[in-house]
Amino acid sequence: MTSSQILILGLLAATCGLFLWARWRHDVVAVASLLAAVFCGLVPMGEAFQGFSHPAVISVACILILSKALEESGAIDIAARRLLPGDRFGFTGTVAVLCVLVATLSAFMNNVGALALLMPVALRMAARQGQPGGRYLMPLAFASLLGGMTTLIGTPPNLIVSSFRTQEGQQGFGMFDFSEVGVAVALSGILVLILGSRFLVPARERAGADSFEIGAYLTETRVLPQSRLAGRSLAEAEQALQAADAQILGLIRNRVRLMAPNMDRTILAEDILIIEAEILHLAPLLGGTGLELAEARAGSQDAGPSTNATKTTLDLSTLAELVVLPSATCSGRSAAELHLRSVYGINLLAISRQGQRSTTRLRTTGFRPGDVLLLQGAPDRVAEFAAASGCVPLADRELRLPDPARALRATLIMASALAVAASGIVPPAVAFAAGALIAVIARSLPLRQIYEAVDWPVIVMLGALIPVAGAMESTGAADAVAQWGIATFASENPVIALVLLLVITITLTDFMNNAATAAVMCPIAIGIAGQYGVSADPFLMAVAIGASCSFMTPIGHQNNTLILGPGGFRFGDYWRLGLPLEITVVVVAVPMLLWVWPL
């Protein structure tokens, strides 16, 4: 190997390692990788930022805008209202309809948006049928990923794969070139979801008829002077809380925080107790012990002197639960940084983070994707915060058509853009850019939401990684890796190489961003095809299929992260349904690839 080949492979290995470590966001890692490639001479300085003008990057941004226009106009609500399962469906029928619906939506819009739209509906159906919400959420999330692999615009990896085909001097893949293999794989996968979700998804029993288990809340409570806990030891207080299935995790006195304090310590009035308890037990716990929510009093103080004194019991009608989306603008920020009280007039009462326990003050705890936030405030103010921050209410909402004219315009614009892109009259990037421009002019989407609709971390990551992936080809590193892999594992059989490529891609995307996986694996796929002297199409399609199959972990795709908190899942819960699903994908995809895209 040459020194440049060793450098680029080492750089990619380090990049993948940072992706897996997840200490920094994927766009930060991608930009660092690009700059390292530039400084090492692997990417010419004059070409460092050409990736941001790449057709795949432009297409992804424009599709996100068009998808947001459909969602905000109410067009998706109309489709969902007509197709959603009713009470006449049993568990299997409900899962089947939800999976098919979300897969269909995901083929033409953002996967996260499709899941966020149907997640409250799935929870409502689970409540009506007496099933754990997770048994509907996990198949729903997985089906959204399966649906994305069926069209060119269904998921960013498909656009990346098409762009690499263009770089090889061929025409990019068409709108529905992915459909023959993708639909067969998606339908087979949905069948596994329908049959396996009842038995392979862990049951997280719901606490009551109107809620579902999302893990215990970490709550800060203040000891009132008249509290029966004042003057008693922590051990005695914890015994008093046993009936509410709560436990004391820490104590704050005069701004000094004591985690795991001595249980013989005496509780004083105005102490803050950090308590872990279920949501349904919070109200009776506070009223029966003389405690109040520390956040609630602070909220009343912020409101001004005219505010009435805060009651020591919770009015459950004012509570709202929001789940933090992976792309939420509030991710990584705390309630204090967001100024929830002064800007929105709402209180953060508790955070549910399944599998982890916060060790910082509630107001200074940074939100993470998948967190469930318990908020107190007027419904319209909570809704305003949810829309501005990128959170999704877990309560079901009535599906309605806010503006029929806008919905019709948005649908026609999206359909026209798809038709022009599929016809090949102009490149897809141009067709979708034109559609986004028309959507803006026609006011299908409010101007303030145009830039909010774009998932900028993904755009930055794609623009930064495309030149790095191109260096894999220009240095010959991709061919070197392909040659080594063939000699070591595949011998002279290209079918074995195809299977290995698909399995490796699936494995990587379980832990890495799917677009990053596609960018890394496409040059290798082209190199393998070159070594055998066969068409690169089946190998590129294998990368496209594999990059959409993140079913084993909650970190491989945003949708898997999104259901982590509401479903009450743990990291190790995903593989039970995910492993049979990934095996099914390999078994179905390989013969379909060889039939539709011959070597």
C-alpha positions in Angstrom: 0.0 0.0 0.0 1.1 3.6 -0.7 1.4 6.1 2.1 -1.7 8.0 0.9 -3.7 4.8 1.0 -2.6 4.1 4.5 -3.4 7.6 5.5 -6.9 7.6 4.1 -7.7 4.2 5.6 -6.4 5.3 9.0 -8.4 8.5 8.8 -11.6 6.6 7.9 -10.9 4.1 10.7 -10.6 7.0 13.2 -13.7 8.6 11.8 -15.7 5.4 12.2 -14.3 5.0 15.7 -15.5 8.5 16.6 -18.9 7.8 15.1 -19.2 4.7 17.3 -17.9 6.5 20.4 -20.6 9.1 19.9 -18.9 11.6 22.1 -19.3 14.3 19.5 -22.1 14.8 17.1 -21.8 13.2 13.6 -21.5 16.5 11.8 -18.6 17.6 14.0 -16.8 14.3 13.4 -17.4 14.6 9.7 -16.0 18.2 9.5 -12.9 17.1 11.5 -12.4 14.2 9.1 -12.6 16.5 6.1 -10.1 19.0 7.5 -7.7 16.2 8.5 -7.9 14.9 4.9 -7.2 18.4 3.5 -4.2 18.9 5.8 -2.8 15.5 4.9 -3.0 16.3 1.2 -5.7 13.6 0.5 -8.3 16.2 -0.6 -7.1 19.2 -2.6 -7.7 22.5 -0.7 -9.6 23.9 -3.7 -12.0 21.0 -3.5 -12.5 20.8 0.2 -16.0 22.1 0.3 -17.3 20.9 -3.1 -19.3 18.3 -1.3 -21.7 20.9 -0.1 -22.8 21.6 -3.7 -23.1 17.9 -4.4 -26.5 16.9 -5.9 -27.2 14.4 -3.1 -26.8 17.1 -0.5 -29.1 19.5 -2.4 -31.6 16.8 -2.9 -31.8 15.8 0.8 -32.3 19.5 1.9 -35.0 20.1 -0.7 -36.8 16.9 0.1 -36.9 17.8 3.8 -38.5 21.1 2.9 -41.2 19.4 0.7 -41.9 16.8 3.4 -42.3 19.5 6.0 -44.8 21.3 3.7 -46.8 18.1 3.4 -46.8 17.6 7.2 -47.6 21.2 8.2 -50.4 21.6 5.6 -52.3 18.7 7.0 -52.1 16.5 3.8 -50.4 13.7 5.8 -53.2 14.0 8.4 -55.8 13.4 5.8 -54.0 10.3 4.5 -53.5 9.0 8.0 -57.1 9.6 9.0 -58.4 7.6 6.1 -56.0 4.7 6.5 -55.5 4.4 10.3 -56.8 1.2 12.0 -60.0 1.4 13.9 -61.1 -0.4 17.0 -62.3 -3.3 15.0 -58.7 -4.4 14.4 -56.9 -6.7 16.8 -53.3 -6.5 17.8 -52.0 -8.2 14.6 -54.2 -6.1 12.3 -53.3 -2.9 14.0 -49.5 -3.6 13.8 -50.0 -4.5 10.1 -51.9 -1.4 9.2 -49.5 0.9 11.1 -46.4 -0.7 9.6 -47.7 -0.5 6.0 -48.9 3.1 6.5 -45.6 4.3 8.0 -43.6 2.5 5.4 -45.6 4.1 2.6 -45.2 7.6 4.1 -41.4 7.0 4.6 -41.0 6.2 0.9 -41.8 9.8 0.1 -41.0 11.9 3.2 -38.6 12.2 6.1 -38.6 8.9 8.1 -38.5 10.8 11.4 -41.5 12.9 10.4 -43.5 9.9 9.4 -42.8 8.1 12.8 -43.4 11.2 14.8 -46.8 11.6 13.1 -48.0 8.1 13.9 -46.3 7.5 17.3 -49.2 9.1 19.3 -51.7 7.1 17.3 -49.8 3.8 18.1 -49.8 4.7 21.8 -53.6 5.3 21.7 -54.2 2.0 20.0 -52.0 0.3 22.6 -54.0 1.8 25.4 -57.3 0.8 23.8 -56.2 -2.8 23.3 -54.4 -3.1 26.7 -51.0 -3.7 25.2 -47.6 -2.2 26.1 -46.9 0.8 23.9 -43.5 -0.6 23.0 -45.1 -3.5 21.1 -46.5 -1.0 18.6 -43.6 1.5 18.7 -40.7 -0.8 17.8 -42.4 -2.4 14.7 -43.5 1.1 13.7 -40.0 2.5 13.9 -38.5 -0.5 12.0 -41.1 -0.3 9.3 -40.3 3.4 8.7 -36.7 2.3 7.9 -37.9 -0.4 5.6 -40.1 2.0 3.7 -37.3 4.4 3.1 -35.3 1.9 1.1 -38.0 1.7 -1.6 -37.4 5.0 -3.5 -34.6 7.3 -4.4 -35.8 10.0 -2.0 -36.8 7.6 0.8 -33.6 8.0 2.7 -30.3 9.9 2.2 -28.2 6.7 1.6 -30.1 6.0 -1.6 -29.2 9.5 -2.9 -25.6 8.9 -1.9 -25.5 5.6 -3.7 -27.0 7.2 -6.8 -24.4 9.9 -6.8 -21.5 7.4 -6.7 -23.0 5.7 -9.7 -22.9 9.1 -11.5 -19.3 9.5 -10.6 -18.6 6.2 -12.4 -19.7 7.8 -15.6 -23.2 6.3 -15.6 -26.6 7.9 -15.2 -27.8 8.0 -11.6 -30.4 5.6 -10.3 -34.0 6.7 -11.1 -36.8 7.4 -8.6 -38.1 3.8 -8.6 -35.0 1.9 -9.5 -34.8 0.9 -5.8 -38.4 -0.3 -5.7 -38.1 -3.8 -7.1 -35.7 -5.0 -4.5 -36.7 -2.5 -1.8 -40.4 -3.4 -1.9 -39.7 -7.2 -1.7 -37.4 -6.6 1.3 -39.8 -4.2 3.0 -42.8 -6.5 2.6 -40.8 -9.5 3.9 -39.6 -7.4 6.8 -43.0 -6.1 7.7 -44.3 -9.7 7.8 -41.6 -10.5 10.4 -42.6 -7.4 12.3 -46.3 -8.4 12.3 -45.6 -12.0 13.4 -42.7 -11.3 15.8 -43.7 -8.1 17.6 -46.0 -9.9 20.0 -43.3 -12.3 21.1 -40.0 -10.6 20.5 -40.6 -7.1 21.8 -40.2 -6.9 25.6 -43.4 -6.1 27.4 -43.2 -2.9 29.5 -46.4 -3.0 31.4 -48.4 0.2 31.5 -48.9 1.8 34.9 -52.6 2.7 34.2 -55.3 3.1 31.7 -54.2 6.5 30.6 -50.5 6.2 30.7 -47.7 3.8 29.8 -44.4 3.0 31.4 -41.6 5.3 30.4 -39.4 4.7 33.4 -39.3 6.5 36.8 -39.1 10.2 36.9 -36.3 12.0 38.7 -38.0 14.9 40.6 -36.8 17.6 42.9 -39.2 18.2 45.8 -38.9 20.9 48.5 -39.7 20.1 52.2 -42.3 22.5 53.5 -42.2 23.7 57.1 -45.4 21.8 57.9 -44.2 18.6 56.2 -44.3 15.5 58.3 -40.8 14.6 57.0 -39.2 17.7 58.5 -37.1 16.7 61.5 -37.0 13.0 60.5 -34.1 11.1 59.2 -33.7 10.2 55.5 -34.1 6.6 56.4 -37.5 7.3 58.1 -38.5 9.5 55.2 -37.7 6.7 52.7 -39.8 4.3 54.7 -42.7 6.8 54.5 -42.3 6.9 50.7 -42.3 3.2 50.2 -46.1 3.1 49.7 -45.5 5.4 46.6 -42.8 3.1 45.4 -40.4 6.0 45.5 -36.8 6.3 46.7 -34.6 9.2 47.8 -31.5 9.6 45.6 -30.0 12.8 47.1 -30.4 15.9 49.1 -29.7 19.6 48.4 -29.2 22.0 51.3 -28.0 25.6 50.8 -27.0 24.8 47.2 -24.8 21.9 48.4 -25.7 18.7 46.7 -25.2 15.4 48.5 -25.7 12.3 46.3 -26.3 9.1 48.3 -26.3 11.0 51.6 -26.0 9.4 55.0 -29.4 8.0 55.7 -29.2 9.1 59.3 -29.0 12.8 58.3 -32.0 14.8 59.6 -34.2 16.5 57.1 -34.8 20.2 57.6 -37.5 22.5 56.2 -36.6 24.0 52.8 -34.3 21.0 52.0 -34.7 19.7 48.5 -35.1 15.9 48.2 -34.2 14.3 44.9 -36.8 11.5 44.5 -37.3 8.9 41.9 -40.9 8.0 41.4 -43.5 7.0 38.8 -45.6 9.8 37.4 -48.9 8.5 38.7 -47.5 8.4 42.2 -46.2 12.0 42.2 -49.5 13.7 43.1 -50.4 11.5 46.1 -46.8 11.5 47.2 -46.6 15.3 47.4 -50.0 15.7 49.0 -49.5 13.1 51.6 -46.0 14.1 52.8 -46.1 17.9 52.7 -43.7 18.2 49.8 -43.9 20.5 46.8 -42.2 20.5 43.5 -39.1 22.7 43.7 -39.6 23.7 40.0 -43.2 24.8 40.6 -42.3 27.3 43.3 -39.5 28.7 41.2 -41.9 29.1 38.3 -44.3 31.1 40.5 -41.5 33.3 41.6 -40.5 34.0 38.1 -44.0 34.9 37.2 -44.1 37.9 39.5 -45.6 38.9 42.9 -49.1 38.7 41.7 -49.0 34.9 41.1 -50.9 32.8 43.5 -49.1 30.5 45.8 -48.2 27.2 44.3 -50.3 24.3 45.5 -48.6 21.3 47.0 -50.5 18.9 44.8 -50.3 18.3 41.1 -53.2 19.3 38.9 -52.8 16.4 36.4 -54.9 18.2 33.8 -52.1 20.7 33.3 -49.4 18.1 32.7 -47.9 17.3 29.3 -45.3 14.7 28.2 -43.0 15.5 25.3 -40.4 13.3 23.8 -37.2 14.9 22.5 -36.5 14.2 18.9 -33.0 13.3 17.7 -33.0 16.5 15.6 -34.5 18.7 18.3 -33.0 22.1 18.8 -33.3 21.7 22.6 -31.1 18.6 22.6 -28.0 19.2 24.7 -29.6 22.3 26.3 -31.2 22.6 29.8 -34.4 24.2 31.0 -32.4 27.0 32.4 -30.6 27.7 29.0 -34.0 27.5 27.2 -35.6 29.9 29.7 -38.7 27.8 29.8 -40.4 29.9 32.4 -39.7 33.4 31.1 -40.1 32.6 27.4 -42.8 30.0 27.4 -44.4 30.2 30.8 -44.1 26.5 31.5 -42.3 24.5 34.3 -40.1 21.5 33.8 -41.2 19.1 36.5 -39.3 16.0 35.7 -37.2 14.1 33.1 -37.5 10.4 32.3 -34.3 8.9 30.9 -34.7 5.2 30.6 -31.7 3.3 31.9 -29.8 6.3 33.2 -30.1 8.5 36.2 -29.3 12.2 36.1 -26.7 13.5 38.6 -27.2 17.2 38.0 -29.8 19.7 39.0 -33.1 19.3 37.1 -33.0 22.8 35.7 -29.4 22.3 34.5 -29.8 18.8 33.1 -29.2 18.8 29.3 -31.9 17.2 27.3 -31.0 14.1 25.2 -32.8 12.5 22.2 -35.4 10.0 23.5 -35.9 11.8 26.9 -39.5 12.3 28.0 -40.1 15.7 29.6 -42.9 16.2 32.1 -44.0 19.8 31.7 -46.6 21.9 33.5 -48.3 24.8 31.8 -51.1 26.0 29.5 -51.7 23.6 26.6 -51.1 26.3 24.0 -47.8 27.3 25.6 -46.6 23.7 25.8 -47.6 23.2 22.1 -45.6 26.4 21.3 -42.5 25.0 23.0 -42.9 21.6 21.3 -43.1 23.2 17.8 -40.2 25.5 18.5 -37.9 23.0 20.1 -38.5 19.9 18.0 -40.3 17.8 20.6 -43.3 15.5 20.0 -46.3 15.3 22.3 -47.0 11.8 23.4 -50.7 12.5 23.9 -52.8 11.6 20.9 -54.2 14.5 18.9 -57.2 14.8 16.6 -56.2 14.4 13.0 -57.7 17.4 11.1 -57.1 19.4 7.9 -56.1 22.9 9.0 -56.0 24.4 5.5 -57.4 22.3 2.6 -56.0 24.7 0.0 -52.5 24.5 1.5 -52.7 20.7 1.7 -53.7 20.4 -1.9 -50.9 22.8 -3.1 -48.3 20.9 -1.0 -49.5 17.6 -2.4 -49.5 18.8 -6.0 -46.0 20.3 -5.7 -44.5 17.2 -4.2 -46.2 15.0 -6.8 -45.0 17.2 -9.6 -41.4 17.2 -8.3 -41.5 13.4 -8.0 -42.9 13.1 -11.5 -40.3 15.4 -13.1 -37.4 13.6 -11.2 -38.7 10.2 -12.2 -39.1 11.2 -15.9 -35.4 12.1 -16.2 -36.1 15.4 -17.9 -33.9 17.2 -15.4 -31.7 15.8 -12.6 -33.5 15.0 -9.3 -31.6 17.7 -7.4 -32.9 20.3 -9.9 -36.4 18.9 -9.8 -36.6 19.0 -6.0 -34.9 22.4 -5.7 -37.6 23.7 -8.1 -40.3 22.1 -6.0 -38.9 23.6 -2.8 -38.9 27.1 -4.5 -42.4 26.7 -5.7 -43.5 25.6 -2.2 -42.0 28.8 -0.8 -43.6 31.0 -3.4 -47.0 29.3 -3.0 -46.7 29.6 0.8 -47.2 25.8 1.3 -44.8 26.2 4.2 -44.4 29.3 6.4 -41.2 31.2 5.6 -39.9 30.9 9.2 -40.1 27.1 8.9 -38.2 26.8 5.7 -34.8 26.5 7.3 -36.1 24.8 10.4 -37.3 21.9 8.1 -33.7 21.1 7.1 -31.8 18.7 9.3 -28.6 20.7 9.1 -26.3 18.2 11.0 -27.1 15.6 8.3 -26.4 18.2 5.5 -23.1 19.2 7.1 -22.1 15.6 7.6 -22.9 14.7 3.9 -21.1 17.7 2.5 -18.0 17.0 4.6 -17.9 13.2 4.1 -18.4 13.1 0.3 -14.9 14.5 -0.5 -13.4 12.1 2.1 -15.1 9.2 0.5 -13.9 10.4 -2.9 -10.4 10.3 -1.6 -10.9 6.5 -1.1 -11.2 6.2 -4.8 -8.6 8.7 -6.0 -5.9 7.2 -3.8 -6.8 3.6 -4.8 -7.5 2.7 -1.2 -11.0 1.3 -2.1 -9.5 -1.0 -4.7 -6.8 -2.1 -2.2 -9.4 -2.9 0.4 -11.6 -4.7 -2.2 -8.6 -6.8 -3.4 -7.7 -7.8 0.2 -11.3 -8.7 1.1 -11.7 -10.8 -2.0 -8.5 -12.7 -1.5 -9.2 -13.2 2.2 -12.9 -14.0 2.3 -14.6 -14.3 -1.1 -12.0 -16.0 -3.3 -13.3 -16.0 -6.8 -17.0 -15.9 -6.0 -18.7 -12.5 -6.5 -21.9 -13.7 -4.8 -20.0 -14.3 -1.5 -18.5 -10.9 -1.8 -22.0 -9.4 -2.3 -23.3 -11.2 0.8 -20.3 -10.0 2.9 -20.7 -6.4 1.6 -24.4 -6.4 2.6 -23.7 -7.9 6.1 -20.8 -5.5 6.8 -22.9 -2.5 5.8 -25.8 -3.7 8.0 -23.4 -4.2 10.9 -21.9 -0.7 10.5 -25.2 1.1 10.2 -26.3 -0.5 13.5 -23.8 1.8 15.2 -23.1 4.6 12.7 -25.2 7.1 10.9 -26.7 5.5 7.8 -25.6 8.2 5.5 -22.1 8.0 6.8 -22.1 4.3 6.3 -23.2 4.6 2.7 -20.5 7.2 2.0 -17.8 4.9 3.4 -19.0 1.7 1.8 -19.8 2.9 -1.7 -16.2 3.3 -2.9 -15.5 -0.2 -1.5 -18.5 -1.6 -3.4 -17.3 -0.1 -6.6 -13.8 -1.4 -5.9 -15.1 -5.0 -5.4 -17.0 -4.8 -8.7 -13.9 -3.6 -10.4 -11.8 -6.5 -9.1 -14.3 -9.0 -10.4 -14.9 -7.1 -13.6 -18.7 -7.2 -13.1 -21.4 -4.5 -12.9 -21.2 -2.3 -9.8 -25.0 -1.9 -9.6 -25.8 -4.9 -7.4 -23.0 -4.0 -5.0 -24.2 -0.4 -4.8 -27.7 -1.5 -4.3 -26.5 -3.8 -1.5 -25.0 -0.8 0.2 -28.3 1.0 -0.2 -30.3 -1.8 1.4 -27.8 -2.4 4.2 -27.6 1.2 5.1 -31.3 1.3 5.8 -31.3 -1.7 8.1 -30.4 -0.4 11.5 -32.5 -2.7 13.7 -30.1 -3.9 16.5 -29.4 -0.8 18.6 -31.2 2.4 19.6 -28.3 4.5 18.3 -28.1 3.4 14.7 -30.9 5.6 13.5 -32.9 8.5 14.8 -36.1 6.6 14.8 -34.7 3.9 17.1 -33.6 6.6 19.5 -37.0 8.3 19.3 -38.9 5.3 20.7 -36.4 4.6 23.5 -38.0 6.7 26.2 -41.7 6.3 25.2 -41.4 2.6 24.8 -39.5 2.1 28.0 -36.8 0.3 26.1 -33.2 -0.5 27.1 -30.2 -0.8 24.8 -30.4 -4.6 24.7 -34.1 -4.8 23.8 -33.7 -4.1 20.1 -31.8 -7.1 19.0 -34.6 -9.6 19.8 -36.7 -8.4 17.0 -33.9 -6.7 15.1 -31.7 -9.8 14.5 -34.5 -11.9 12.8 -35.3 -8.9 10.8 -31.8 -8.4 9.6 -31.4 -12.1 8.8 -34.6 -11.8 6.7 -33.3 -8.8 4.9 -30.1 -10.7 3.8 -32.0 -13.8 2.8 -34.5 -11.9 0.7 -32.2 -9.1 -0.7 -29.4 -11.2 -2.1 -31.4 -13.3 -4.6 -33.5 -10.2 -5.5 -30.3 -8.2 -6.1 -28.9 -10.9 -8.4 -32.2 -11.2 -10.3 -33.0 -7.5 -10.7 -29.4 -6.3 -11.1 -27.4 -9.2 -12.7 -23.7 -9.3 -12.2 
